[in-house]
Amino acid sequence: MSVSNFFYQTTSFSPTIYTLPQFRKSHQENHFDGQNIIIQNSHESLVRVSTLIKDLASNLNTPKGSKSPLQALLEGTLYLPATEENKPLFAEITQAFSKQQGYLSRLFSNESWEEWSENRTALGKVASQFRNCIENRAEVCSFTNEMTSQLIQKANEESRVLLKGLGSREVTRTATSSCLYGLTGGIAGSFLFKNPLPVLMGISKCFPRAYAQQKVGNEFQVNTWTSGRQIGPSVASFSNGNFVVTWSSNGQDIYYGSFGQLFDGNGTKIGNEFRAHSNTIGNEQSPSVASFSNGNFVVTRDSQYLDGSFYGVYCLLFNGTGSQIGNEFQANTYSLVNQRSNSVASFSNGNFVVTWNSAVQDGDREGIFGQLFRGSGTKTGREFQVNTYTNGSQSSSAVTSLSNGNFVVTWNSFGQNGSTGVYGQLFIGNGAKFGSEFRANTYTTNWQRFPSVASFSNGNFVVTWESYGQDGSRHGVYGQLFDGNGAKIGNEFQVNTYTTNHQWRPSVASFSNDNFVVTWGSDGQDGDNWGIYGQLFDGNGAKIGNEFQVNTYTNNSQSSCSVASFSNGNFVVTWSSDGQDGSDFGVYGQIFHDNITYPSSSPTNTTPSFSNSTMSARTSVNPSNSGIVPSTPRVISQGNRMTKFLDMM
């Protein structure tokens, strides 16, 4: 399909002031038919451009929760809705175009990039640097050195002037018209920026949003023992691309027992299913797992009768082959009544932290407590209380470590501030509280509960939870970003798009580029009881693509999901599936690849496959002088398809 035909079919019914037919009428001398941009792997090229522009916008030193003029202009022109309300703005843009006559014509000509970026604005120079980097004409260090603070700030100031001149206003994204809006805004952006990058991004909006992620291989069974019920999986990934899944198994050890299985990055089992406990006199259930940088991992569980009371929390260390290291050890010191509902997180130095609910220990029903450990399993310091508010029950804790060695614990609190909500507390690495406990949810009607938490490389973190009645139909899934001090970044956001019946029990995992993925159970969405769904997000909490179905097998219910990410942009989701293994519930998994933000990685056993010939250079802001300093690129190569793609424009 040619460029013109592609545009014509998607925009000929556009209500905008400046449509393609009007453009064609006023530019009869231009013959850009036949310049076919819909080429093999063009989506790969488009998402690379999108990633590069996003990286550029992220390198401006702006207050948390706000956008720089450069980012606002990039996103605003890309997602400008063609509504009656925006007609005056379109008129202003059209007027601005008349002063820049000919740029769109040149966009579709064979004129070289340099000829129409030379001596242009800082925005044009930045775009030119991008192309040099894509083509590998210059070393990445040279590219990042030339992206000086002065150049970035000048581009930002040019954006500020353009926004002011165009009467900047808030724009909204309409999912059903994202293709139309993307094209409209992309053409507008190409006029303003004097380069084709925005229109390329606009074209990318017309590709199926399912490209945002794709399955790697088939859905796979985790458990080998299938009699009885295998439920409640927990998953953790390793730096080498392997991962480990743990779950509760009923009847395999007379009562409930905790078991695990190692996998390689393709979902192939490594060794045999292993027992993650020694005690067999009662239930050993609800295992949680965390991995270490050296390839070892720790499994924590709720153990019945072992500490002399009803339940206590116990731990076992394993090496990368699934062999047990030493003996199991107790996490809780206080052992009256119940200590259960454990959560575990590891630190980069090999230590780890375990949290749990403890009955009556804080003076009223249940409270949240924790214990730090060295990598050898030796306790560091004393057991500590997490919650400050102690009335009623505080339960269902979730813990994650932060990049600076601190950690954050989240939990449900019953009746606090007049409702049941999700709360959190930051700690420094020695277990001392950092700041005060904080509420995660903003919406407080009915109840918000069952949090999941993940941290980012920049020190921020995200909390997700289920909220009753907020999305208009029973439970929905919501989230909130926080900085490393526990301050909210932006507003609380809705995770699920499908809202009929219940969407609940979320699990969240972050990627190395500070994007994240949320998974949850959805009632009736896959056509038969519960199914598992997911949604990718960028580091600002904006959705990447549409929500997607995780499970392939849809009979009966698939529930209780857990998700973990890998450094190459893959992620794995595990869940319990009713009847799939022939005997009650079994545990299943599916690996995915994030195509939007990790186009440089090649998912294994996937069709279509992406080429390894890609690059993604990242720069970062030096807080001391707001200068741009180079950081290690993920992949560097020629990017031939991208070069061909841009040359055709």
N, C-alpha and C positions, 0 to 999 in steps of 0.2 A: 504493500500500500504506500502511495507517495505521501509526502508531507502534506500537500494541499488537500488530497482526498481525505487523509486522516483528520485534518482539522475541519474540513467541510462537513464530514459525517457527524462529528461530535459537537459542532458549534453552530450549525446553520439555523437552529431554532433558538439560539441564545437571545434573551431579552436585553442584552447589553447594548450600549450605544454604539460601540465600535466593533462590529462583527466581522467575521472573515469575508463574507460577500462584499461588504463595504470596502474592506481592505483591498480585495482583488480588483474592484472597480476603480479604485484610486491609484492602483499600481499595476496598470495593464502591461507596462514594459517589463515586468518581472516574470520570468518563466522558471518557477522552481518545482514544477511537476517532475516526478520521476526520481527525486532525491529520496531514496527509500531509507527511512531511519528505523523501520521495524525490521531489524536484522537479528540474526542469531545471537542470543545472550545480550540483547540490548537492555533488558531489564537490569542485568548486572551493571552495565554502564550507568544507567540512570540512578540506581541506588548509590553508586559510588559518588556521583555528583552531589546527591542529596546529603551524603555523609560528610563530604568535604565542606560544603556550605555550612552545615550544622556545626562542624568543628570550628570554623572561622568565627561564627557568631558567638560561640561559647568562650572565645578567648578575650572578650571585653570584660573589664573589671566592673561589674554592675552589682548593685545591692541585691541581696537574696530575695527571690520572689518577684523580681522585676525584669524587664527586658530592655536591652540597649536599643537605640534608634536603628542601628544596623540590623539587629535581629528582628525588630518590629517591621522594618521595611521588607526584609526577606520574606517573612512569614505573611505579612499583611497583603503584599501584592500577589502572593501565591494563593491565598485563600479568600480573596475578595469576592463575596457573594454578589451575584447579579440580581439585586433586588431593587424595588422602587426607591427604597430609602437610600441606596447607594448611587442612584442615577446622578445626583450632583457631583459626587466624587468621581464617577466615570467621566463626566464632562470636564472636570478639572484635569484629569489624567490625559484626556484627549487633547485639551489645550496645551498641556505640557508636551505631548507628542508632536504637535505642529511646530514646536520650536526645535525639535530633534528629528526633523523629517528625514526619512531614509534609512533609519537604523534597522527597522524590521526587514526592509528590502535587502540590506546588506547581510542581515542574518542568514537569509536563504540564498545568498550568492556564493560564489567560489572564492571570494576575497579571503585572504589569509587572516588568521586571528590577530597577528601582530599589526596588520594594516589598520584595523579598526579598534585596537586597544592602545596603540602607541599614543603617548601624550594625552591620554584620556584622564578621566577622574581616578581618584584613588581606588574606587570600586572596580574600575576597569583594570587597573594594575594588579589588584589582588586576584582578579579572575585570571589574568594572564599568568600570574605566578602559579595558580592552580594547574593550568594546562601544562606549563613547563614541568611541574612535578609529576603530573600524570604521564607525560611522555618520557619522563626520566631524562630530560635534556640537561638538567642540573642535579647535583647531589641534593639529597634531602636536607642536609645541614645548610647548604647554600640557600635553599628555598626558605627554611625557617629563619635564617639570619636576615634575609631580605624582607621578611614579614615583620618589620620593626613596629615598635609601639607607636611611632609617629604616623606610619602608614595606616595602621589599624584605626588610630584615633581620627585621622583625617577622613577615612572612609566612613567612620561613625558620624562625624560632623556633617559630611555630605548627605548622609541618610537623614540626619536631623533636619537639615534644610529642606530636603525633598518632602519629608513628612509634614513639616510645617506649611510648605507651599501647597501641598495637596489636601490640607485640612484633615490631618490624621485623625482617625477614629478607630474604635474597636471593631474588629471583624470577627465573624463567627464561622465555624466550619459546619457544613451540612453534608453528612455522610452520603446521602442519596445523590447529591450533585457534585461530589468531590472532583469528578473528571471535568465537568464543565467549568467549575470554579478554578480548578487547577490550571486549565488552559487559558482562561481569561486572565487570571492573575499572572500566569507565566509570561504571556505576551506583554502585559503591562510592565512586568519586572524587567523584561529584556529591553524595552524602550528606556526605562529609567536607568538601568545599570550599564547599558551599552555593551552587553555581552549575552550569549545564549543560555547561560546556566539556568536562569529562572524558567525559561520556556521548556528546557529539558526536564526540570523538576515538575512543571505543569503537565507535560506529557506523561510523566511517570504516574500521575494520579489516575490515568485512564487504564492502567494495567490492573488485572484482578488483584484485589487486596489480599487474596489468599497467598500471594507471593511473599507476604511479610514473614511467613514461617512455612517450613515444609517438613514432612515426616522423613526421618532417616531410617530406612528399613521398615520392618513390620512391627506391630504390637507383639510383645513377647511375654511369656509366662515367667514369673520370678520364682515361685515356690516349686520344689520338686515333690515334696510330700503333699498329697492332695486330699487325704481323708479329713473329714471335719471341716473346720473353718480357719482360714488364714486371712487376717485383717490388719488394718492400722499400719500401713507401711511408713517407713521413714527412709530418706535417701540422702546420701552425701557423695560428692564428687572428689576426685583426686587430681593433683596437678598434671599427672601423666595421661589424663583422659579416661581413666577407669572410674568406676563408682561402686558403691556398696548399698544394698537395700536390707533393712531389717523389718520384722513384722511379728505379730502374735499368732501362734498356731494352737488351735484347740484339739486336744486328744493325742497329739504327737508325743507329749510327755505326761500322759494321763490327764493333767489339767492343761491350762494355758501355759505355753512356753514361748520364749523369745528366740527367734532364729534369724539367720542372715545369709546373704549370697553376694559374692563379688562378681562384677561384670567388667568386660573391656568396653572401649568407647563405641563399639558396634552393637552392644547389647548381647554379646556372647558370654555365657557363664565361664567364670574362672574357678576351677575346682568345684568342690561339692558344697551343698547347703550345710551350714554349721550352726551349732547350738550356741546361743549367746548368754548362757547362764549355767550355774552348777547345781543350784538347789532344785529339787524335784518334789518337795513335800507340799507345795501349794502352787498358786498361780504365779507365773513369771511373765509379765505382760507389759504392753505399751512401751516397747523399746524406742529409744531415740538414738541417732548416730551422728557423730561428727568426725571428720577426717583431719589428719595432720599433714604438714608439708613434707614430712619424711616418709609418707606412705602408710603410716600406722593409722589406726582409728580407735575410737572408744564407743562402746554401746552402753547406754544407761537404761534402766528398766524399773518397773514397780514390782517389788518382791514381797510375796505374802508369807508371813510368819517368821521370816529369816532373822529379823532383829528382835524377836520376842513380842512384837505387837502385831497389829493386823497387817499393815503394809509399811515397807520402808523402801528407800531408793538405793539401788546397787549398780556397780559399774564393772565392766570388763574391758581390758585393753587387748587389741589384736594387731598383728603385723599385716603387711600388704598381701600376704597369701591366705589370710583368714585364720592363721594359727594364733591361739590364745597366748598372751604375754602375762605370766604371773597368775595370781589368784584374783578372784573377784573381791571388791572392797566396797564398803558402805559409804554413801555420800552424806546422809543425814546423821547428825550427832544426837539431836533430840528425837526420841523414838516412841513417845506415848501415842496411842491411837493410830493415826494414819499419816504417812508421808508418801505422796503419790503424784501422778500427773507430771512426770519429769520432762525437762528440756535441757539440751546440752549444746555448747558452742566451744569451738577451739580458737586459740590465738596463734598468731604467726610465730611466736617463740616456742610453740609446742605445749604450752599450758592449756588448761580448759576450765570451764565453769559449768556447774550443774545447778538448776533451779527446780523447785517443786512446790506443791501445796502441802501445808502442815496444819493438822487439825488442832485447834485451841492453843497453839503455841504463842500466838500474839494476843491472847486474852479473849478472843471472841470467834467462834466457829473456825474458819480457815484463814490462813495468811500465806504469803509467799516468802520462801527462804532459799538460800543459796550457799554454795561452797566452791572455793577455788582449789584447783589441783595443779601440780606439776605434771609434766608429760609421763612421769614414772608412776603416777597414781597416788603420790604423797600429797596430803592436804597442805594447802598454803593458808595460814591464818585460821580463824574460827568461822564457823557457820554464821551467816549474817541474815538479818531480816531485810527484805526488799521493800515491802509496803510500809508507808507511814500511816495512812488512814487504816484503822483496824476494825471499825464497826462492820458487822455482817461478815460476808465471805469475800475473800480475794482468791481467785483460782485461775486455772488454765494459763500458766505462765509460758512465755516464749522468750528466748534469749539469743542475742547475737553479739559477737565481738566487733569492735570498730577498728579502723585502720591505725589509730594512734595507740592501741593497746588498752583502751577503755572498753566498756561493754554496756549494753542497755537491756533491761528486762521489761517486758510488757505483760499485762494480765487483765482479767475481768475484775471489776469491783462492784459488788451488789449494794445499791442504795446510796453510793457516794454522790454528793451534790444532787440528791433527789432522784437519781436514776441509776440503772446498771450501765456502766460504760467501760471503755478501755483506757487504762492508765499505764504510765511508764516511769522508769527511774534510771538515770545514768549512774555509772560507777567508774571510778578510776581502776587501774589494773590491780590494786591491792585489796579491792572490795569495799573501799570507802565511798560513800555516796557523793556524787557530783551534782550539785544543785538540788532542787526540790522535785518531788514526784509531779508528773504532769498528766493532763488528760489528752488522749490522742484524738478522740472524736469531737467534732463540733456540733453535729446534730445529736440531740439528747432525748428525743421522744422515744418511748418504748425502751428498747434495750440494744446495746452494742456489745458484742462479745466475741470470744475465740480469736484473739489476735495472732498474727504471724508477722515476723520482723526480719528484715535483711539490711545489711550495711553496704556502703559504697566506698570506693577507694579514696574519695575526697573527704571522708569523715562524716558525711551525712548518712541518714538511714530512712527507711520507709516502713510504715506499719500498716497492715491491712486487717480487716475484721468484717464480721457480718452485722448488718443493721436491720432491725425489723420495721417494716412499713415505710422506709425512707424512699424507696424507688416506686412506691405505689402498689406493690403487690408482695406482701409477706417479706421474706428476707431478701436482702441484696448485699453485695460486697462493695466495700468502700476502702479508701486508703488516704494516707496523709504523709507527706515528706517532712523531714526534720533536719536541722543542722546538728552539728556535733555538740551543741549546748542544750539541745532539747527544744529549740525554738521552731515553730512551724514555718515551713517554706510554702508559700502559696496557700491555696484553699484545699479542703477535703475534696476528694474526687471519687466519682463512681467508677467501679471497675467493670461490672457486667453491663452488657448492652441489652440482652434478652432479660426481661423482667417478670415474666409470668411465673407464678408460684415462687418457689424458694431457690435462691442462689446463696450458698453458704460454705462454711469451713474452708476459708482460703488458705493457700500456701504461697509464699513469695520467695523468689531468689533473684539476686542481682548478678549482672555481668561485669566484666573487667572494665568496660567503658562506661559504667555507672547507669546503664539502662537496667530494666528489670522485667520479670515476667511473673504474673499472678495466675494461679490455677484455683479452681473451686468445683464444687458439686452443684449441678443444676437439675431441678425437678421437672421432668417431662420434656425437656428441650430436644433430646435425641430420639423422641418418639416412644420411649418405653421406660418409665420410671426415671431413676437418676442417671445422669451422665456427667462426664468430666469436661470442663471447658477452660480455656486460657485466654490471656490477653497480654500482648507485649506493650511496654511503656518506655519512653525515653526518660532521661534523668530529671526532666522537669515535670513529670507526671502526665505528659501528653500521650495519648494512645498511638501506637504504631500498628497500622493495619486494623483489621477487624478481629473480634473475638473468634476463637477457633475451637472446634471439637477435638478432644484428645483421644478418646476411646474409639476404636473401630467396631468392636463387638458391642452391640447395644441392647441385647436381650436382658431383661430384669434390671438390676441396679449396678452402677459403677460409682463408687463413693470413696471418701477418706483419702484424698490425694496428698501427695508430697512431691515437691519439685526441687531440683538442684541444677546449677548451671556449670558450664565448662568454659575454659579460657578461649576456645576457638569459636564461640558463639553458639555451640550446641547447648541443649538442655534436655533433661530427662524428667519425665513425669511418671509417678507410680501411683497405683490405686488398688482398691479391693473390688473384685467383680463377682457378682452372684451367679453361680451355676456354670461359669465358663469352663472351669477345669473338671466338671462332672460331679463335684461334691461340695455343695454349699459355696462359700466364698473362697476365692483364690486371689493372689496378688499378681498384677500385670503392670507392664511398663511400656513406654513409647519414647523414643529419642526424636528430638526436633532440631532443626537448624534455623537460626534467626538470619534471614536473608537481607533484611533492610540495613541493619547496622553492622553486620559482619559479612559483607559481600566478598571479602578477600579470602574467606575460608571455604574449603571444599567439603561439603557434607559427604560422608561415606555411604556407599550403597544407595544413592539417591538419584532419581531421574526427574527433571533434567539436572545434570551436574554442572557446577560452576567451575570455570577455569581457575587455576592457581595464579594465573598471570594478572594479578591485581596489586594495588597498593592503597594504603591509607595512612597518610602522615598526620601526626597529631602534634600540636603545639600547646604550650601552657603559659599561664600568666605568672610572672614573677611578682608576688604581692608587694615587694619592697619598692619597685619602681614602675610597676605595671608594664614592664617590657615583655616582649614575647621571646621565650627561650625555647630551644629545641628539646623535644623529648623523643624517646626511642620509638621509631616507627614499627608498626606491626609487621608489614610486608612491604618490600620494595621490589618493583619489577617494571618491565616496559609498558604494560597496560596497552597492548596493541589494539585491542578492540575499542578501547576508549578513544585512542588517537584517531582511528578510522571513523568512529562515531562523530567526533567533533569536527574532523575535516569535512565530513559530508554536510555539516551545517554551514 
